[in-house]
Amino acid sequence: MEIGLAAILLTLVFLLLLISIAQPLARKINFPETVLIAIIGILVGGTASFISNSLGVDLLEGPAESLTSFPISSEGFLLIFLPVLVFHGAMSINVRSLTHEIATVLLLAIVAVVVSTATIGFALYPFAQQSLTVCLLLGAIVATTDPSAVAGIFRDIGAASRLSRLVEGEALFNDAAAIAIFSILVAATTAHHAVSVGEAAFSFFTSFSGAVIVGIAVARLMLLLISTISGFPAAEVTLTLVLPYTVYIICDDILGFSGVVATATAGLTISAYGPSTFRPQVWRFLHELWEQLVYWAGSLVFILAAMLVPRMMVGMTRWDCVLILIASVAGLLARSAVIFGLLPILSITRLSPPVPTRFKTTMAWGGLRGAITLALALAINENQHINESITHFVGIVATGFVLITLLVNGTTLRSLVLFLKLDQLSPVDEAIRHQIIGIGLGHVANRVEQVSNELGFSKRTRSGVISRIERRAQKEKEANNFEAALGDRDRVTMALITIANQERSLLLDLFRVQGMSSRRVMEILLRTAEAMVDGAQREGRYGYVRARKRRLQPSYRFQLAQMIHQKFRIDRPMMFCMMERFEMLIITHLVSTSLMRFVRDRMEPTLGPRITEIVSEVLGRQRKLLDDALEALRMHYAGYSEALESRILRQISLRMEDEEYETLVRENLISQELHRELHRIIERHRLRLETPLRFNLRSGIEQRLRAFPAFNGVPDAALHELASKVSMCFLSPGEILFKKRSKIRFIYAQVAGLVELQREENDVQLGAGDLVGAVSLLKGHRMRATVRSLQFSHMLAIPKDEFEHLIEIYPIIKRQVIKRNQQRRNGLILPNVAVTSNGRNVLPAHNAELNISSLS
């Protein structure tokens, strides 16, 4: 029977009504929501079939026919619902955390699917009276797990976050593995030929790798398009809805790759780069919208698939029950063998962190099957090239397998998690909980007293409430074993992780200020903040410091631009890199100031003065490096620095002004019309600030050259001509300028910073005003020592040919270089540095506001 559009819409409305009722009902009876929806779907499907076939009641036949004949096929299940579910699952995962578990996830997603397929297939083969290919086909259909019910249970009871992450990470790719194996076996079944293991493995590899490439490429292109239309949230969010269907259809229908892997990869790409592409308010709205979409999609796919169960179980025999039992036991044994047998190997080889036995037990029992398994079984039933005995076998056993995992594993999983105490906090978290609650309740009591006084509550009421809060605080303090549970090292590590996460929050808060930071700079800063979390988690203080230092190192892009600038005299790439570096250092400086205040005001009450002092020392050292790098650039390009800082502050002020007007309209102090006019005025000011600042990379080169003692007596015209030939060179601490015995192509005029010539007899330091490599060139030697930067250094790279030509015309340069070198050998001069009045920051020697001093 073909049903009309009105009947389809009415049926969807009815199903959504049931789903809406199921959610609060499941919470009330303490039952897994997805399992309850599946049961409702089975009851609805069974009741509708009974009414259509048996009752003969005209009034009910129409609605029953609409339910039993609902126009959804296996292709509809996979094409309509799967991209949405997979994309949201990937987008919701923390990519940084997933990378630590990638070996475990791939083992569960690929190896476990292959092992389950083989185990179930070979277990059924002696009893099923079907070919081995058909038995393996059934194994592939029931090998894919459905995380929705499991994840829902974990969220409801507060299970360990790592357990949820492993289950959700596995679900990203095991659908793809199962569908890939399913496609290969379906082709072999319909063509009646044996499966070639080599061809299957090659097809599997190309399907996965090709999908990964397509998923990343299309997602990055979509992010680029989103960044160009910034300011239109509706359009940005719409593009995220376009993305999963685009990559899924391109890969699955056009290129022959895995659409599920492409969709998952695209979602992971959005998860990784989304926070630096979308404004924070848009990013939050995006997640809220997708959560609603996935709730509808996940619930509908489950209830629609469950409605098919009565139809697919028609003709079931006792022997079919035996086959279902064999398949279920084989599936559980195969999954347990992989989890308990192979996961320890990953931890021994350090490919993945160890997985506790309690986690393994829960993961083995929690391998529920659901809508995708039923959709694949339906695809076999709809295939006209497969005979009826195979469709009967696959349909009944696969459906029975799903029912057993849902009704047995699904209903007992909650009890298992509670029995294994996976809902409880770790001892460390429990200690922190007592510490935080004890401190927090003290602040709450003070605020309640203040508010109650302002609102005029009676003294008796006020004292009753406050005394209750104080008793809770005292109870938490008595149970507090924070000092004993965590050693100093653990507390320092925890503090550094907290600081790195706070830095990420501050960056996102600054990103809300429209136009304040470029997306690329914010992407770099967010990525390095996440690297600090990783470093602290894995290596403690050392890992955190190393990740923080790496932020100040020049990127590969910066190094490439510098090479192009020096070799080809192309300034534009270097100019953009310098603009980004300026912006990054200034924003990092703002965040660093907030972090120091956060440590003093918020962390000291929790962690104590000793840990706060250690953490402050770590931050202080990094702040010194940051100040050196930033101050050097500020003095080299003072005008640009001042303009950039002024623009950032003006953008912050506009944001504050906008928030002030929003507060006024919420309090009904101004009308909506006036608020819109004020907002338009602010937007006009913002548009003026979006005009790019002009950055002159070669600003002041001639003046800097005049400050070098070697060029005393050289005419201004010659220095003016030389200034057009030199290029910029910026070094970070530890960076090598020359290697020993390397050929000299440039003479480096050191404007700021320190470098060290590492020689066998002794090390020599060169500072502002020195020409690095000039002595070796004049003596006709290669570099006789390795030259390494000790500080953030700024240099002017003079091509060797230009320097030699200048010496020929003005021999005084040669005499002054040799004289200075001889004085250094005799100990008469030490490397000159330019310092500010407080003696902290190494700055350019030519600046009139600076003092020239020698290192002692």
N, C-alpha and C positions, 0 to 999 in steps of 0.2 A: 504494500500500500504506500502510495506517495502522499506525504502530508504537506499542507500548505505552509507559507511563511508565518502566518498568524499562529498556527498550531505549534510551529517550532519555537517561536518566541515565547508563547505561553508555557511550553514545556520547560524552557530555560528558566523562566521566572519561577516555576514550581520547584525546580531543582535548586535554584539559589535560595529559595525560601527554606527548603530542607537543610541546606548547608548552614544557613544562618542560625537555625534552631539547634543544629548539631553542636556547634561550638560551645555555647553556654551549658548545654546538657552534658557534654563530655566533661567539662570542668566540674559540674555539680556532682556527677556520679564517680569522679576520679577515674576516668576511662580514657585511653588514647583516642584523640580526636579523629585521626585518619582511619583507625580501625572502626570507630563508630560510623563514620561516613561510608566505609565499605560495606558494613552490615546493613545500613539503611539502603544503599544502592542495591544490594542483593534482594532485600525484602521488596523494594519497589519493582525491580525487574521481575521477580517471581510472581508478585501479585498481579502485575500488568499482564503477564503471560497467561496466568490462570483465568483472569477475567476475559481475555480475548478468546481463549480456546474453550472455556467450559461454561461460564455463567450465562452468556447470551443475553445480558442486560443491555439494552440499547443505549441507556443513559451513560453507562460507564465504558462502553466499547470504544467510543471516540477518544477519550483521554488515554485509555489503555493502549490503543493502537498508536497514538502519538509517542508514547513512551517506548513501546517495543519496536517501532519502526523509525526511531529517531535517526536522521541521516548522518551518522558518524561512522567512518570506516577506519581501518588500521592506519591508512595514510593520513587521515584527518587527525587521529591521535598524535602521530609523530610530527606532523607538519605544523599543526596549530598550537599544540600545548608544549611539546618538548623544547623548542628553542627558548620559550619564555622561562621555563623552569630551570634549564641548564644555565642560561645567561644570568639569571638572578642569583643562582647558587654560586657562580663564579664571581660575580660582582660583589657579593656579600663577604667573600673570604678575604682575610688579610693575606696578601700575597707574600709579605715578608715572613709571616709565620708558616705559610704553606711551603716555602722553599726549604725550611728546616726539616719538613716532614716529607719532602718530595719522594724520597726512596720508598718510604712506607706506603705512601699513597699509590705510587705506580705499581708496587707489588700487589696491593689489594685490588687495584683497578684492572690490571692486565694479567698478572700471573695467576691470581685467584680465579679470574674468569676462565682462563684457559684450563686450569686444573679442575675447576668445577664442571666445566663442559665435558672434559674427558672422563672424569670419575662418574658422573651421572650417566653419560652415554654408555660406558662399558658395564656399569652396574645393571642397566636396563636391558642390554643387548641379549643376554641369555633367556630373558623372560618375556620380552615384549613382542616377539614374533614379527619384528621389523628389522630392516637392514641397519648396520652399524651407523651409516650416514644419518638415517632418520633419528636414531637414538642420540647421536651427537647433536643433531639439530635441536632436539628437545632440551638437551643439556645447555646449549647456548641460550635458548629462550628463557630458561629459569635461572641462569647464572647472574643476571643483572639484578642488583639490589635496589631497593627504593628507600632513600634516607628520610623521607618526609615524616613517617610515623616515628622513627627512631629519634630524629632531631627534635620533634615535638615533645617527646617524652623527656629527653635530656633538658630541654629548656624549662619544662614545667617543674621539674624536681631540682634544677640547679646543678646538674652533673658537671664534672670537670670540663673546662673549656677545651682542653686538648683532646679529650675523647670526642666531643662534638666536631672538632676540626678534622680529626682523622676520618670520621664517618662521612662528613660532608665532602671532604677532599676526594675520598674514594668514589663517591657518587658522581663527581664531575666527569670521570673518564671511564667508569666501568660500563655505562650505557653504550659508549662508543665501541669499546672492545667487544661487548656482547653482540651489538648490531653488526659489526664488521664480520665476526665469525658466523653469525646468522645468515648474512648475505652470501657468503662463500658456500655454506652448506645447502642453502635453498637452491642456488644455481646447480650444485652437484646433484641434488635430489630431482630437480625437474629435468636435467639433462641425462640422468641415469648413468653418471660416470663417477669414478673414484676421485677423492680429493687429493691433489698434489700438495704435500706439505711445503715444499720449496716455494711453489707459486703462491700458496696461501700466506706464507710468512712474508714474501716480498710485497704482496698486495696489502697486507696488514701494515707493513712499515711505510710504504708510500702513502697509504691513506692517512696515517697519523701525521707523518712529517709534512706532507703537503697541506693538510688542514691547519697545522700549527702556523705555517708561513702565511697562509691566506688570512687566518683569523687575526694575527698580529698586524699584517699590512692594512687590512680593511679597517680595523679598529683605530689604528694610528691616523689613517686618512680621515676617518669620521671625527676624531678628536681635533684634527687640524681644521676641519670645517666648522666644528663647534666653536673653536677659539676665534674664528673670523666673524661669527655672528653673536659674539658675547653681548649680553645686555637684553637678550630675548629669551627668557627662561622657557617659555612654552615651546619654542622652536628647538632649543637645546635638548629638552627632555624628549621631544618627539623623535629626534635623531637617534636617541638611545633605544627607542622602540623599533626603529627601522633596522638597526645594526644586526640583532640576532637573526632575524628572518633573512636578511641579505646574505650573510656569510653561510647560513645553513643551506639555503637554496643554491647558492653559487657552488658550494662544495658538493652537496649531495646530488643535485640534479644535473649540473653542468660539467664539473671537473672530475667527478667520481671519487672525491675524497670524503673523509668522515665529517658530516655536517655537525655532529655533536661535539667533536674535538674542536672544530673551527669556532663554534659558538662559545664553548668553554674558554678557549684561548682569548677570544674577543672580550669576554666578560672579565677575565683576569687582567687584560690590558687596561680596560676601563677602571678596574679596581686600583691598579698601580698608578695610573696617571690622572685619574679623575679628580682627586682632591686638588691638584695643581692646575686643572683645566677649568673646572666649574667653580663658580663662587660658592663659598661655604653654605649660604642659604639655599642656593639652587641644588647643591649636592645633597643636602638634607631632604629637600622636597622630592628629589629624584628617588632617593631610597624609600621614602614613605609611599610614593606612587607605585613603585615596583613591588613593594611588599603587598599592597592591595591587589595589584594585578596577579601576583603569584598566588595569593590566597584564593582568588577566583579560579585561576587556571588549575592549580593543584587540586582543589576540592572538586571542580567539575570533572577533571580527567579521572579522578578516583571514583566518583559516583557513577559516571557514565560507563567506565570499565566494569565496575561491580554489577551494573545492571545487565551486563552481557553474561554473567556467570550462570544463571539458570539456563539460558539458551545453550551455552557451551557444555553444560553437564548432562544434557539430554542423552539418554542411551547408556548411562554409566552402569557398569556391572561390578560384581564383587572382585573380579580379577583386576579391574581398573583400580580399585582401592588398594590392592596389593602393590600395583605398579607405582601408585602415588606414594605409598609408604616407602618403597625402595628408593625412589627418587629423592624423597625428603631426607632420609637417613644418609644417603650418599652425598647430597648437597651439604649437609651439616658437617659430615666427616671431612669432606674436601676443604671446606672453608676453615675448619679447625686445624687441619694439617698445615695449611699455608700460614695461618696466623701463629700457631704455636711452634711450627717447625722452621719457618723461614725468617720470621721477624727477628729472632735472636741472632741470626747470621748478620743481618744489617747492623745491629748494635755492636757485634764483635768486630766487624770490619769498619766501624765508625761511619757508615754511610747514613745512619739515622740515629737519633737519640733512642735510648732503650724504652720499650713500651712495657709498663707494669703488667703483671699477670692478671690483675683485676680488670684492666682495660681489655686485654686479649679475650678474656672470658665473655665480657659484655659484647665485644665486636663479633665474636663467633656466633653468639646466640641472637644478636641483633641483625642478622642478615635477612631482613624482611624483603619479600617480593611484592610487587604491586602493579600499578597501571601499565608500565612499559612491558612487563611480562605478558599481561593479558592482551595488549595491543599486538605484540609479535605473534602470539597464538592466534589472534583474530586474522592476522595477515595470512597465515597458513590456511585457515578456513576459507578465506576469500580467493585463494590462488586456484585458478581453474586447471592448472597443469599438474596438480597434486591429487592423487586418488583419495577416495573417501576413507579408506582404512587409516591412512596416515593422518588425515585431518581429524578423525575421531580420536586417535591415539594422542596426538599433540594437544588438541583442545582440552580433553578431559584431564590428562595428567598435569598439564601446565596449570590449569585452573585449580585443580585440587592442591597442587603444590603451593599456589598463592594463598589459598584458604588456610592451609595448615600453618604457614609462617605468620599469617595475620592473626588467626584465632588462637594459636598456641604460643608462638614466640612473642607476638605483639602484645598480648594481654598479660604475659608474665614478665616482660622486660623491665617494667617499672619495679616490680618486687625484687628482681635480681640486682638492679642498680642500688636499691636501698639496702639490700642484704650485704652487698660488697662495700657499702658506705662510700660510694662514689659521689654522693650528694653533699658530703661533708668537706669543710675547708681543710687544707693542709695545716700542720702545726704552726708553720710560719704565718700563714694567712690568718689563722685563729688568734695568734698573738697580736698581729697588727690590728685585727678587728677590735679586740679589747682595748688596745691603746687608742685607736681612733675614736671609738665610741666614748671612752672615758673623757678624752679631751673635748670632743664635740659636744657632749651633754653639758659640760661646764660652760661653754660659750652659749649654748641654747638657753640655759637657766638665766644667764645675764640678760639675753635679749628678751626673753619672756617677761622678766621683771620690768624692763624698760617699756615694752609695749603695753603691758597691763597697766602701768602707771599712766601712760598717755591716753589709754582708752577708758580709764576710770573704773576698772574692776575693783571689787571690794578686797580689803586686805585679807580676809579669810579665804576667799577663792584663790587669790594670788599666792598666798603662802602654801595652800594645799597642792596646787599644781607644781610650784617650784620645788617643794620638798619631795614630791614624787620623782621629779627629774633628778634631784640631787641624790636620792637613794639609788636610782639606777646607775648614776655615775660612780657612786661609791662601790657598788657591787661589781662593776666592770673593772675598777681599779684594783679591787681585791683579787680578781681572777687574772689580772694582767701578769703574764710571765714573759713580757717582751724582751727584757734584758737577757733572760736565760735562753730563750728560744733562738735568738739571732746573735751571732758573733759580730764583731766589728766589721769584718770583711763582708759578711752578708748584708749588713745594714748599709755599708758604703755602696755596694752593688745595687741594692734596692733604691737607694737615694739617687744614684746616677740614672737608673732606668726611669725613675719618676721625673727627673729633670729633663731627660731627653723627650719624654712624652709631653711634658709641660711646654717645652720649646716648640714641639709640633703644634700644640694647641695655640700658642701665641702666634706662630706663623700663619695659621689658618685665620686667626682673628685679624691679623694685619691684612691678609688677602681679601677680607671683606671690604676694606677701604678701596673703593673702585679707582683703578688707574694707578695705585700706589706702586705696584710691582708687576714686572712682566711675568708672563706665565712660565717662561723658561727659567728665570731666576727662582721663582717660587718652587718649581719642580725640582731644581737642584737642591734647594734648602730643605725641602720636605724629605727628599731621598736621603740626604746626609743625616737628617734627624733620625730617620728610621735606622740608618746604619749605626748610629750611636746606641740605639736600643739593642740592636743585635750584638754589637761589640760588648756592651755591658753585660748582657745575658750570658754570653759565651766565654768572655775572658775578664770580666770584672772591670776594675779601674783601667787596666792597660788597654783593653779593647775599646773602652769609651774614649780615652785620650787619643788613641791612634785614629779612630774614626773622625774625631773632632779636628785633629790636625789635617787630615786629608782634605777637609773642606777648604782650607786655605791654600792647598797646593794647586798649581795651574792644571786645568783639565787638558785632555788630549786635544780638544777643539782649540783651546788657547794656545797650546804648543804648536799646533798646525798653523794657526793664524800668524804666530810669531815667525815661524819658518818662512811662510809666504811673504811676510813683511820684509824680512831680511834679504831673502834671495831674489825676489822679483819686484821689490819696491811697491807692492800692492798694499795700501794702508787700510782699505775698507773692512776686511775681516777682522783685523787686529783692533780697529776702532770699535766695532760692535762688541768684541770680547772685553775690551777695557771698560766700555759702558756697563756691561753686565757685571763685571767684577766690582766696579764702583758701587753699583746698586746692591749687590750681594753683601759686600762688606758693611755698608751703612745699615742695612736691615739687620744683619747679624749683630751689629753693635747695639741696635735698639733692643733686640731680643735678649742679648747678653745682660744689659742693664736690668731688664725686668726679671731675669732669672736670678741675679744676685739678690734682688729684693724678695723674690719668692722663697729662696733658700733661707733668708734671715727671718722672714715673717711667718712662713707657713710650715717649713720643714723642721726648724729647730725645736718647736714644742713637741713634735712627734718623735724625732730621732735623737734629740739631745745635743748639747753644745759640742761634744767631742766629735761626733760624726759630721755635724754641720761645719766644724772647723776644717776637717779633712776635705770635704766636698768643696768648700769655699776656696781652699788652696788650689784644688784641681781647676776650678773655674777661673781663678785669678791668673794662673799661668797661661791658660788659653786666652784669657782676655788681654794679657800683655802681648802675645803674638798677634792677636787681632788688631790691637791698637797700633803696633809697629807697622803692620801691612797697610792699615787705613791711613795713618798719619803720613806715611811716605807718599801715597797717592794724592792725598789732600794737598800736600805742599807742592807736588809736581804740577797738579792741575787745580789750583786753588779756586779759580773762577767757576769751573764746572762743578766742583765739589759743593761749593756754596749754593749754586743754582739747584743742584739735585736735592740737597738737604732742605732747601726752602720749599721746593715743590712737594716733597714728601710731607713736610709739616703742614703745608696748606691743604693737602688732600686729607690729612687726619683731621684738621680743623673743620673742613667741609662735612666730613662724616659726623663729627660731634654736633655740628650745627643741625644737620638733618635729623639726628636722633633727638635733639632738643625739641624740634618742631613736632616730631612724632609723639613725644611725651605730652606736649601741649594739646594736640588734637585728641589724644586718648583721654585726657582729663577734661575735655570739652571746654577748654579755655580759648580755643580758636575754632573757626568753622572749617568744614572740609574744603570749601572753595578757597579760603585763604591758605590752607595747608598745601593745596595743589599749586597755587601761585608761588609760595615760598620754595616748594620742591623744584619748580621750573627754574627759579633763579639759581638754586644750587647747581642744577644740571648744566646751566650755561657756564658757570664758573668751572665746573669739572671739564667741560669740553675745551675750554681755553688751556687747562693744564695738561690735556692729552697731547698737545703739540710736542713732538720729540725735541729734546735738548740737543744743541749742536756741540759736538765733541771734536776738538782739534788735537789729533794725536801728536802732531809735531810742534805744539805750542811751546815756545821758550827754549828750543834746542840751541839756538845761537847764543843766548845768554848763559846757558849751562856750559857750553864749550869755553866761553871766556873765563869761567871760574877755575879752569884747570891750570896749574903752574906750568905744565909743559908747553902751553900755548901762549905764554907771556911773550909779548913782542911780535906776535903774528898779527898782521893787519886785519881789521874788521871785515874787509871785503873777502879775504881768503876764508875766514871763519863762516861768513855768510854763505859762501859757495859750498864749504864743507858740510854745513848744516843740512843742505838739501840732499846730501849723499848718505848720511848716516841713518840708522834705524834704531828702534827701541828694543831693549832686552830686559825682561823682568825675571828675576830668579827667586826661588823660595829656599828656605834653609835646607841644606843638604843636597841641593841640586848641583850637578857637575857642569862647569863651564868649559873646561879643557881637560882632556885626558892626557896622561904622560906620553910624550913623543908624538902627539897628534900634530897635524899640519895646521899652521896658523892661517886662517882665512879672514879673520876680523881682529882688530884691536878694540878692546872694550874699555871705554872711558867710564870709570865708576862714579856715578852721581851720588848714590847713597848706599848704605849697607856695608857689609864686610865680606871679603872672600879670603880663603886661605890657600897658599901654595904648599902642598904637601910634598916636601923634599926629604931625601934620606938623611941629610945632615941636620936639618932643622926646618920647622914650619915657619912660613912667613905670611903675615897678614897684610892685606891691602885694603885701603878704605877710600873714602870720598876724596877725589882729586887724583887718584892713581890711574895709570894706563896699563891694564892687564894684558900681557903678551907683548908689550912694546920692546922690552929688553931682549927677549929671545929673538924677536924679529930683527932687531938692529945687529945682533951678533950672528945672524944667519943660521940660527938653530931652530929645530922644532921645539915644542913646549917641553921644558926640562922637568916639569912637575905637574901633578894633577891639581887643578884649581876647583875648589868646592866652595859654594856659598855658605856662609855662617848665619846670615840674617836675610830678611827680605831685602833684596838689592835691586837697584835700578841702574841700568847701564846704557850707554850709547855705543852701538856697534858701528865702528868705522871700517869700511872695507880695506883690506890689506893694500891693494893697489893705490887707493886714494891716499892712504897714510904715507906710503913710500913716495908718492908724487909730491906730497906736501913737504916732506923732509928734504927732498932735492931742492925745492925752492927756498925753504927756510931751514937751514941746518941748525939754527938755534934750538929747534925742537929736540933734535938728537942729543945735543949737549945737555939740555935741561933734564931729559929722561935719564941719561947716564949719570948725571950729577946726583939726581934724587935717589937713584938706585944705590950709588956708592954711599951716600949718607945713611941710607937704611941699613946697609951692610955694616957700617961702622957704629950703628946704634944711635946715630944722631937724631933720627926721626922715627916716630911710631905712626901706625896708620891713623890718619885723620878721620874723624867722624863728625857729623853735624848733629847736635843735640838741642832739644828745647831747653827752656830755662829750668825745668824740673829735672833735667838729666835723664829722662826716660826713653824717649823715642828717637831712633836713628833717622835723620832726615837729610835732605840734599844740602851739599856744602855751599851752594851758590846763594842760598836764600839770605837776604839781608837781616832777617829777624833772628837768625841762628848764630850760635857760637861755635867756632871750630876748636876742637880739643883733641888731644892725643889719648889713646888708650893706655892706661897704666896697668 
